[in-house]
């Protein structure tokens, strides 16, 4: 398998929807704190759009979710596919809520 094909396969595997992301986007009514406790390895997972749960919380202006993610170990400096860090995205949009 070529390096390019292997890289594409790894990219596909690492970019997925997770329960944590789905809760933040309102697709699941599961408790965010519980999901973070059960799946701490997903707090920084990139989805198919290249965003982490913290990026989505910042985009939505969801301070409560952002705090839970940060307390659960989310990294503030993870860069999204479109080259934004979550804190920078939140600041650039301004608080709308």
Steps between C-alpha positions, in 0.01 A plus 500: 500500500641839406563766764228718347241221513601414854479863606150532351387189683635631832334834434167326449537297819589798719226730366168382630190599681513423870243501778667807652475693173141389448400622847653842436323529166168398656477163322499308829339568837764296684674688783823666384684451831421130494611462138830676575558274801423187295686606184783735603693393190237677284526851647747597226371280217475670164172444318446469126513881471828521688358647823537383859213512749662813648493669158127425478435627852688821413308541173174463687607732782436217745715602796365225726593226251839663436576501873401134532724409206792696641452341842495165320838568341414657165792685342440866420770508234373226267475647151189428295501411131438866416796611717317630806568424863184479711571803717587710196181393325290598800666840524478564125127436497431702811250388759165473327303324773 
